[in-house]
Amino acid sequence: MKAKIASRAHVTGSRYATIALLLIMGCGQEVTPNPADTPAASDDDDDDECIPIAEAEPLPATASAYADLCEPYVGVTPTVDCGDGVAVPIYVDGVEVFDEPASCDNPDFKGSCPVGSRVGREQGVAVDGSAMSDVVWAWFCRSQGPESLETGIASVQMIGGECSSCHQSDPFIHTPWIDQARLPDDPSQPVLPEVAGPESPYWVVGGADWDRRTVHIEGNGCVSCHRAPDPSRILAYSGEDVNDFMPPPDPGSLTTDHAEIAVCYAAGPNQTEGCEWVSPPDPYCENADSSDDDTTDTGNDTDDDDNEACPDDFDPTEPCTNGDKCFLDGTWWVCENGTWTAY
């Protein structure tokens, strides 16, 4: 999401760092704020209370208003200074270079090798100035080159809108390129936090009815460490093969498991034996009585009938309703912002 939130952030740094992304991740045990802090929650002080979908606040029209909506959950939106970030190094045959090469050892998800991108992280801070141990902010200043800077292109963005259609596993997308940026005080860790897990909380404030499901196959190695995103999304843009770097200890050892996940996404769980949709834990439920359940109902668990073949008269050039999707000749068609997008 863009717009007014940019006025809250101080964006500086190298001439190449012209776009900053703010990624939010709440990774503690409590995924809801104190009920007294938000009208969306029940007056009951029980931590197990869920937020009824009918009472949940919707996404506001502007990014600054959205930051205000998020504040009780993740604290104060931090100031971003690109110059404080850790540079994503670019290597060619193991040697770091400082001018953008035509190819490099670990290109980004677009297949390019931008010099000057920076990434940083910081702990969340509540409105009263106290530290929020269960909130981590990660920000990313993407290199766009001097041409973009000369035209004044700069924006600050947060995970929102249709972003979760690609950020399925959790807000942070790890690739060999971004993970080259390591914490200065602990080089064993990438700057971008590694916090994803099969049951780690991941929900969108204001997105009570959003579909954040991923497929799950019991015993599949790809879902033993984290949720499995759709293989046809991010990495498909650059032609990167996830089996070249996953799993980290032994790349390529889960090729068969990954293929099973890809087949399930392509055909749909209702057409794939042993595969099912699962949703990450979140605080939303259909009604207040649902708080007695161990797992709240997010409203995302739509029937498998919703993921059927496109109708015979399907025309991807026609307007559509956001969230609609269907399968045609090996391609998923998803309605985003009123138009059909192929995946």
TIVORO-777364 format. One record per residue (C-alpha): residue number from 1; x, y, z. Coordinates in Angstrom, 3 decimals. Layout:
seq:NUM px:X py:Y pz:Z .
...
END
This chain:
seq:1 px:0.000 py:0.000 pz:0.000 .
seq:2 px:1.347 py:3.432 pz:-0.897 .
seq:3 px:0.340 py:7.040 pz:-0.337 .
seq:4 px:0.312 py:9.038 pz:2.889 .
seq:5 px:2.392 py:6.658 pz:4.957 .
seq:6 px:5.389 py:7.819 pz:2.938 .
seq:7 px:5.237 py:11.132 pz:4.804 .
seq:8 px:5.880 py:9.284 pz:8.067 .
seq:9 px:9.116 py:7.691 pz:6.924 .
seq:10 px:12.493 py:9.306 pz:6.482 .
seq:11 px:13.915 py:7.606 pz:3.392 .
seq:12 px:17.583 py:8.291 pz:2.655 .
seq:13 px:20.645 py:6.329 pz:1.633 .
seq:14 px:22.564 py:5.518 pz:-1.508 .
seq:15 px:21.456 py:6.908 pz:-4.828 .
seq:16 px:20.289 py:3.455 pz:-5.812 .
seq:17 px:18.007 py:2.829 pz:-2.840 .
seq:18 px:14.784 py:4.432 pz:-3.943 .
seq:19 px:12.002 py:2.169 pz:-2.772 .
seq:20 px:11.429 py:1.089 pz:0.810 .
seq:21 px:9.188 py:-1.760 pz:1.860 .
seq:22 px:7.947 py:-2.212 pz:5.402 .
seq:23 px:7.137 py:-5.811 pz:6.224 .
seq:24 px:5.282 py:-6.650 pz:9.423 .
seq:25 px:5.552 py:-9.879 pz:11.362 .
seq:26 px:4.024 py:-10.588 pz:14.746 .
seq:27 px:5.578 py:-13.843 pz:15.890 .
seq:28 px:4.663 py:-14.147 pz:19.560 .
seq:29 px:2.159 py:-16.461 pz:21.217 .
seq:30 px:-0.462 py:-13.724 pz:21.540 .
seq:31 px:-1.752 py:-12.680 pz:18.142 .
seq:32 px:-4.332 py:-10.212 pz:19.474 .
seq:33 px:-3.732 py:-6.974 pz:21.360 .
seq:34 px:-5.105 py:-6.254 pz:24.787 .
seq:35 px:-8.902 py:-6.199 pz:24.286 .
seq:36 px:-9.030 py:-2.809 pz:26.023 .
seq:37 px:-6.868 py:-1.320 pz:23.260 .
seq:38 px:-9.161 py:-2.080 pz:20.345 .
seq:39 px:-12.941 py:-1.875 pz:19.856 .
seq:40 px:-12.818 py:-4.908 pz:17.557 .
seq:41 px:-12.209 py:-7.269 pz:20.476 .
seq:42 px:-14.564 py:-8.355 pz:23.233 .
seq:43 px:-14.645 py:-6.506 pz:26.563 .
seq:44 px:-13.826 py:-9.844 pz:28.170 .
seq:45 px:-10.200 py:-9.836 pz:29.363 .
seq:46 px:-9.757 py:-13.479 pz:28.361 .
seq:47 px:-6.739 py:-13.868 pz:26.028 .
seq:48 px:-8.542 py:-16.713 pz:24.247 .
seq:49 px:-11.278 py:-14.402 pz:22.982 .
seq:50 px:-11.399 py:-14.100 pz:19.216 .
seq:51 px:-12.501 py:-11.171 pz:17.077 .
seq:52 px:-15.875 py:-11.852 pz:15.409 .
seq:53 px:-15.542 py:-11.259 pz:11.670 .
seq:54 px:-18.722 py:-9.185 pz:11.673 .
seq:55 px:-17.149 py:-6.794 pz:14.214 .
seq:56 px:-13.648 py:-6.649 pz:12.700 .
seq:57 px:-12.614 py:-3.305 pz:11.233 .
seq:58 px:-12.179 py:-3.371 pz:7.434 .
seq:59 px:-9.186 py:-2.031 pz:5.524 .
seq:60 px:-9.285 py:1.789 pz:5.388 .
seq:61 px:-8.870 py:3.788 pz:2.202 .
seq:62 px:-5.420 py:5.256 pz:2.914 .
seq:63 px:-2.111 py:3.776 pz:4.001 .
seq:64 px:-1.751 py:6.258 pz:6.881 .
seq:65 px:-5.153 py:5.222 pz:8.234 .
seq:66 px:-4.089 py:1.609 pz:7.888 .
seq:67 px:-0.971 py:2.316 pz:9.956 .
seq:68 px:-3.244 py:3.719 pz:12.669 .
seq:69 px:-5.416 py:0.598 pz:12.507 .
seq:70 px:-2.349 py:-1.623 pz:12.903 .
seq:71 px:-0.866 py:0.383 pz:15.782 .
seq:72 px:-2.593 py:-1.481 pz:18.673 .
seq:73 px:-1.310 py:-4.762 pz:17.240 .
seq:74 px:2.239 py:-3.983 pz:16.098 .
seq:75 px:3.017 py:-0.658 pz:17.719 .
seq:76 px:4.388 py:2.504 pz:16.164 .
seq:77 px:5.365 py:2.494 pz:12.492 .
seq:78 px:9.164 py:2.943 pz:12.554 .
seq:79 px:11.172 py:5.625 pz:10.802 .
seq:80 px:13.032 py:4.181 pz:7.834 .
seq:81 px:16.518 py:5.376 pz:6.919 .
seq:82 px:17.917 py:3.376 pz:4.025 .
seq:83 px:21.436 py:4.406 pz:4.963 .
seq:84 px:21.132 py:2.447 pz:8.207 .
seq:85 px:20.363 py:-0.788 pz:6.405 .
seq:86 px:22.676 py:-3.672 pz:5.594 .
seq:87 px:23.664 py:-3.718 pz:1.934 .
seq:88 px:22.699 py:-6.800 pz:-0.057 .
seq:89 px:26.075 py:-7.788 pz:-1.541 .
seq:90 px:26.368 py:-8.811 pz:-5.193 .
seq:91 px:28.904 py:-11.508 pz:-6.070 .
seq:92 px:30.218 py:-12.681 pz:-9.419 .
seq:93 px:32.118 py:-15.967 pz:-9.171 .
seq:94 px:32.446 py:-15.400 pz:-5.439 .
seq:95 px:33.893 py:-11.887 pz:-5.719 .
seq:96 px:31.829 py:-8.906 pz:-4.531 .
seq:97 px:31.208 py:-6.259 pz:-7.205 .
seq:98 px:29.939 py:-2.698 pz:-6.835 .
seq:99 px:28.671 py:-1.961 pz:-10.340 .
seq:100 px:25.592 py:-3.835 pz:-11.509 .
seq:101 px:26.676 py:-6.862 pz:-13.601 .
seq:102 px:24.681 py:-8.561 pz:-16.337 .
seq:103 px:24.589 py:-11.742 pz:-14.234 .
seq:104 px:25.647 py:-12.723 pz:-10.740 .
seq:105 px:25.895 py:-15.685 pz:-8.381 .
seq:106 px:22.535 py:-15.058 pz:-6.670 .
seq:107 px:20.143 py:-12.876 pz:-8.697 .
seq:108 px:16.985 py:-11.468 pz:-7.093 .
seq:109 px:13.530 py:-12.905 pz:-7.759 .
seq:110 px:13.339 py:-10.887 pz:-10.984 .
seq:111 px:16.569 py:-12.427 pz:-12.221 .
seq:112 px:18.538 py:-9.163 pz:-11.929 .
seq:113 px:21.579 py:-8.130 pz:-9.848 .
seq:114 px:20.828 py:-4.647 pz:-8.447 .
seq:115 px:23.657 py:-2.984 pz:-6.507 .
seq:116 px:22.608 py:-0.746 pz:-3.622 .
seq:117 px:19.592 py:-2.528 pz:-2.118 .
seq:118 px:19.525 py:-2.499 pz:1.673 .
seq:119 px:17.527 py:-4.385 pz:4.275 .
seq:120 px:17.124 py:-3.811 pz:8.000 .
seq:121 px:15.145 py:-4.942 pz:10.993 .
seq:122 px:14.152 py:-3.589 pz:14.382 .
seq:123 px:12.047 py:-4.602 pz:17.354 .
seq:124 px:8.513 py:-3.305 pz:17.683 .
seq:125 px:7.778 py:-0.424 pz:20.059 .
seq:126 px:4.387 py:0.284 pz:21.610 .
seq:127 px:2.799 py:3.722 pz:21.714 .
seq:128 px:3.972 py:4.147 pz:25.318 .
seq:129 px:7.586 py:3.493 pz:24.265 .
seq:130 px:7.837 py:-0.008 pz:25.720 .
seq:131 px:9.420 py:-2.791 pz:23.673 .
seq:132 px:7.129 py:-5.344 pz:21.978 .
seq:133 px:9.051 py:-8.610 pz:22.194 .
seq:134 px:6.659 py:-10.416 pz:19.845 .
seq:135 px:6.848 py:-7.883 pz:16.985 .
seq:136 px:9.637 py:-7.544 pz:14.419 .
seq:137 px:9.724 py:-4.919 pz:11.677 .
seq:138 px:11.799 py:-5.616 pz:8.580 .
seq:139 px:12.269 py:-2.924 pz:5.972 .
seq:140 px:13.687 py:-3.169 pz:2.502 .
seq:141 px:15.067 py:-0.421 pz:0.253 .
seq:142 px:15.124 py:-1.871 pz:-3.245 .
seq:143 px:17.688 py:-0.612 pz:-5.748 .
seq:144 px:16.005 py:0.889 pz:-8.775 .
seq:145 px:19.049 py:2.494 pz:-10.353 .
seq:146 px:20.013 py:6.170 pz:-10.781 .
seq:147 px:17.436 py:6.722 pz:-13.534 .
seq:148 px:14.571 py:6.174 pz:-11.100 .
seq:149 px:16.112 py:8.491 pz:-8.515 .
seq:150 px:16.474 py:11.258 pz:-11.085 .
seq:151 px:12.723 py:11.088 pz:-11.791 .
seq:152 px:11.916 py:11.285 pz:-8.085 .
seq:153 px:10.504 py:7.763 pz:-7.735 .
seq:154 px:10.269 py:6.682 pz:-4.101 .
seq:155 px:7.598 py:4.974 pz:-2.031 .
seq:156 px:7.123 py:3.301 pz:1.316 .
seq:157 px:4.923 py:0.239 pz:1.337 .
seq:158 px:3.462 py:-2.223 pz:3.805 .
seq:159 px:2.221 py:-5.767 pz:3.302 .
seq:160 px:-1.447 py:-5.238 pz:2.491 .
seq:161 px:-3.779 py:-5.157 pz:-0.475 .
seq:162 px:-3.259 py:-8.266 pz:-2.576 .
seq:163 px:0.308 py:-8.726 pz:-1.241 .
seq:164 px:-0.609 py:-11.867 pz:0.678 .
seq:165 px:-1.340 py:-13.658 pz:-2.602 .
seq:166 px:2.445 py:-13.930 pz:-2.983 .
seq:167 px:3.465 py:-13.602 pz:0.669 .
seq:168 px:1.658 py:-16.835 pz:1.529 .
seq:169 px:3.983 py:-18.600 pz:3.957 .
seq:170 px:4.505 py:-15.465 pz:6.069 .
seq:171 px:5.294 py:-11.806 pz:5.274 .
seq:172 px:8.983 py:-12.461 pz:4.621 .
seq:173 px:10.047 py:-14.103 pz:1.345 .
seq:174 px:13.516 py:-15.639 pz:1.554 .
seq:175 px:15.755 py:-16.196 pz:-1.474 .
seq:176 px:19.536 py:-16.677 pz:-1.722 .
seq:177 px:19.751 py:-13.056 pz:-2.930 .
seq:178 px:18.088 py:-11.358 pz:0.056 .
seq:179 px:19.682 py:-13.731 pz:2.554 .
seq:180 px:23.144 py:-12.558 pz:1.509 .
seq:181 px:22.541 py:-9.576 pz:3.835 .
seq:182 px:23.604 py:-10.823 pz:7.289 .
seq:183 px:23.278 py:-9.267 pz:10.735 .
seq:184 px:26.526 py:-7.372 pz:11.484 .
seq:185 px:26.517 py:-8.585 pz:15.114 .
seq:186 px:25.638 py:-12.175 pz:14.178 .
seq:187 px:26.557 py:-13.147 pz:10.580 .
seq:188 px:25.021 py:-16.582 pz:11.130 .
seq:189 px:21.604 py:-14.944 pz:10.754 .
seq:190 px:20.156 py:-13.142 pz:7.723 .
seq:191 px:18.826 py:-9.633 pz:8.365 .
seq:192 px:15.408 py:-10.779 pz:7.166 .
seq:193 px:14.069 py:-12.804 pz:10.127 .
seq:194 px:13.616 py:-16.549 pz:9.707 .
seq:195 px:10.475 py:-17.032 pz:11.743 .
seq:196 px:8.127 py:-19.065 pz:9.539 .
seq:197 px:6.693 py:-22.294 pz:10.857 .
seq:198 px:3.719 py:-24.535 pz:10.036 .
seq:199 px:1.761 py:-23.022 pz:12.934 .
seq:200 px:3.287 py:-19.539 pz:13.226 .
seq:201 px:0.630 py:-16.792 pz:13.391 .
seq:202 px:0.222 py:-14.780 pz:10.213 .
seq:203 px:-2.835 py:-12.625 pz:9.759 .
seq:204 px:-3.754 py:-9.384 pz:8.058 .
seq:205 px:-5.154 py:-6.612 pz:10.248 .
seq:206 px:-8.372 py:-5.529 pz:8.547 .
seq:207 px:-8.398 py:-8.625 pz:6.334 .
seq:208 px:-10.727 py:-10.876 pz:8.305 .
seq:209 px:-12.222 py:-12.386 pz:5.153 .
seq:210 px:-8.978 py:-12.716 pz:3.163 .
seq:211 px:-7.953 py:-16.062 pz:1.783 .
seq:212 px:-4.450 py:-16.911 pz:3.090 .
seq:213 px:-4.724 py:-20.664 pz:2.753 .
seq:214 px:-1.867 py:-22.873 pz:1.644 .
seq:215 px:-2.004 py:-26.523 pz:0.711 .
seq:216 px:-0.898 py:-29.225 pz:3.118 .
seq:217 px:0.110 py:-32.851 pz:2.534 .
seq:218 px:0.705 py:-34.847 pz:5.702 .
seq:219 px:4.271 py:-36.150 pz:5.810 .
seq:220 px:5.460 py:-33.900 pz:2.966 .
seq:221 px:8.925 py:-32.520 pz:3.715 .
seq:222 px:8.135 py:-29.060 pz:2.346 .
seq:223 px:5.580 py:-28.419 pz:5.096 .
seq:224 px:7.656 py:-29.819 pz:7.947 .
seq:225 px:9.425 py:-26.471 pz:8.536 .
seq:226 px:6.981 py:-23.910 pz:7.137 .
seq:227 px:3.798 py:-23.540 pz:5.116 .
seq:228 px:4.228 py:-24.233 pz:1.403 .
seq:229 px:3.453 py:-21.296 pz:-0.914 .
seq:230 px:2.297 py:-21.728 pz:-4.488 .
seq:231 px:5.395 py:-22.577 pz:-6.596 .
seq:232 px:3.953 py:-20.677 pz:-9.562 .
seq:233 px:4.124 py:-17.328 pz:-7.778 .
seq:234 px:7.262 py:-15.286 pz:-6.944 .
seq:235 px:10.105 py:-17.524 pz:-8.154 .
seq:236 px:8.325 py:-18.254 pz:-11.417 .
seq:237 px:9.025 py:-14.668 pz:-12.509 .
seq:238 px:12.772 py:-15.186 pz:-12.611 .
seq:239 px:12.967 py:-18.828 pz:-13.633 .
seq:240 px:14.631 py:-19.686 pz:-10.295 .
seq:241 px:14.304 py:-23.337 pz:-9.271 .
seq:242 px:13.580 py:-23.599 pz:-5.558 .
seq:243 px:15.265 py:-26.998 pz:-5.528 .
seq:244 px:18.589 py:-25.262 pz:-6.209 .
seq:245 px:18.614 py:-23.801 pz:-2.692 .
seq:246 px:15.933 py:-25.599 pz:-0.661 .
seq:247 px:16.096 py:-27.184 pz:1.793 .
seq:248 px:19.219 py:-25.321 pz:3.030 .
seq:249 px:21.041 py:-28.339 pz:4.482 .
seq:250 px:20.648 py:-30.431 pz:1.319 .
seq:251 px:19.331 py:-28.530 pz:-1.745 .
seq:252 px:17.315 py:-30.691 pz:-4.124 .
seq:253 px:16.642 py:-33.472 pz:-1.611 .
seq:254 px:12.917 py:-32.641 pz:-1.528 .
seq:255 px:12.348 py:-32.407 pz:-5.279 .
seq:256 px:9.624 py:-35.060 pz:-5.191 .
seq:257 px:7.894 py:-33.429 pz:-2.221 .
seq:258 px:7.978 py:-30.059 pz:-3.957 .
seq:259 px:6.496 py:-31.575 pz:-7.105 .
seq:260 px:3.599 py:-32.972 pz:-5.040 .
seq:261 px:2.895 py:-29.497 pz:-3.652 .
seq:262 px:2.994 py:-28.011 pz:-7.169 .
seq:263 px:0.538 py:-30.634 pz:-8.467 .
seq:264 px:-1.863 py:-29.900 pz:-5.614 .
seq:265 px:-1.836 py:-26.166 pz:-6.305 .
seq:266 px:-2.315 py:-26.702 pz:-10.031 .
seq:267 px:-5.194 py:-29.152 pz:-9.768 .
seq:268 px:-6.651 py:-28.021 pz:-6.444 .
seq:269 px:-6.898 py:-30.038 pz:-3.201 .
seq:270 px:-10.334 py:-31.324 pz:-4.174 .
seq:271 px:-8.674 py:-33.051 pz:-7.142 .
seq:272 px:-5.545 py:-34.229 pz:-5.297 .
seq:273 px:-5.639 py:-37.187 pz:-2.947 .
seq:274 px:-4.123 py:-36.523 pz:0.470 .
seq:275 px:-3.939 py:-32.749 pz:-0.038 .
seq:276 px:-5.991 py:-30.163 pz:1.838 .
seq:277 px:-6.248 py:-26.441 pz:2.445 .
seq:278 px:-4.973 py:-25.096 pz:5.780 .
seq:279 px:-5.081 py:-21.567 pz:7.190 .
seq:280 px:-2.516 py:-20.031 pz:9.578 .
seq:281 px:-3.693 py:-19.260 pz:13.120 .
seq:282 px:-5.336 py:-15.857 pz:13.501 .
seq:283 px:-7.683 py:-14.135 pz:15.941 .
seq:284 px:-10.777 py:-13.997 pz:13.730 .
seq:285 px:-13.875 py:-16.170 pz:14.138 .
seq:286 px:-17.374 py:-16.311 pz:12.709 .
seq:287 px:-18.965 py:-15.200 pz:15.981 .
seq:288 px:-18.142 py:-14.689 pz:19.629 .
seq:289 px:-19.175 py:-18.243 pz:20.544 .
seq:290 px:-16.385 py:-19.615 pz:18.339 .
seq:291 px:-13.794 py:-18.576 pz:20.939 .
seq:292 px:-14.316 py:-21.918 pz:22.698 .
seq:293 px:-12.528 py:-23.675 pz:19.855 .
seq:294 px:-8.758 py:-24.240 pz:19.956 .
seq:295 px:-8.460 py:-22.961 pz:16.383 .
seq:296 px:-10.504 py:-19.963 pz:15.323 .
seq:297 px:-12.448 py:-19.960 pz:12.079 .
seq:298 px:-10.954 py:-17.308 pz:9.819 .
seq:299 px:-13.702 py:-17.415 pz:7.245 .
seq:300 px:-11.042 py:-18.433 pz:4.714 .
seq:301 px:-11.989 py:-22.106 pz:4.594 .
seq:302 px:-14.243 py:-21.927 pz:1.588 .
seq:303 px:-15.642 py:-25.084 pz:0.060 .
seq:304 px:-13.556 py:-26.914 pz:-2.499 .
seq:305 px:-16.350 py:-26.174 pz:-4.964 .
seq:306 px:-15.015 py:-22.597 pz:-5.050 .
seq:307 px:-11.861 py:-23.882 pz:-6.767 .
seq:308 px:-13.435 py:-25.476 pz:-9.817 .
seq:309 px:-12.787 py:-25.297 pz:-13.536 .
seq:310 px:-13.536 py:-22.059 pz:-15.358 .
seq:311 px:-16.913 py:-21.992 pz:-17.128 .
seq:312 px:-17.108 py:-22.724 pz:-20.854 .
seq:313 px:-17.759 py:-19.065 pz:-21.650 .
seq:314 px:-14.868 py:-17.816 pz:-19.459 .
seq:315 px:-13.304 py:-14.636 pz:-20.865 .
seq:316 px:-10.248 py:-13.283 pz:-18.969 .
seq:317 px:-10.676 py:-9.891 pz:-20.651 .
seq:318 px:-14.009 py:-9.322 pz:-18.905 .
seq:319 px:-14.317 py:-7.517 pz:-15.521 .
seq:320 px:-14.514 py:-9.753 pz:-12.464 .
seq:321 px:-15.164 py:-9.769 pz:-8.720 .
seq:322 px:-12.089 py:-9.637 pz:-6.475 .
seq:323 px:-11.289 py:-13.028 pz:-4.981 .
seq:324 px:-12.941 py:-15.084 pz:-7.730 .
seq:325 px:-10.706 py:-17.778 pz:-9.215 .
seq:326 px:-10.934 py:-20.794 pz:-11.471 .
seq:327 px:-8.716 py:-23.329 pz:-13.258 .
seq:328 px:-8.335 py:-23.585 pz:-17.053 .
seq:329 px:-5.870 py:-25.614 pz:-19.133 .
seq:330 px:-3.254 py:-25.839 pz:-16.386 .
seq:331 px:-3.567 py:-22.165 pz:-15.362 .
seq:332 px:-5.172 py:-20.587 pz:-12.317 .
seq:333 px:-7.066 py:-17.375 pz:-13.071 .
seq:334 px:-7.468 py:-15.080 pz:-10.055 .
seq:335 px:-9.445 py:-11.827 pz:-9.998 .
seq:336 px:-7.293 py:-9.002 pz:-8.634 .
seq:337 px:-8.461 py:-5.387 pz:-8.633 .
seq:338 px:-11.310 py:-6.218 pz:-10.981 .
seq:339 px:-9.223 py:-7.935 pz:-13.663 .
seq:340 px:-8.200 py:-11.552 pz:-14.239 .
seq:341 px:-4.563 py:-12.483 pz:-13.582 .
seq:342 px:-3.003 py:-15.795 pz:-14.679 .
seq:343 px:-0.813 py:-17.856 pz:-12.351 .
END
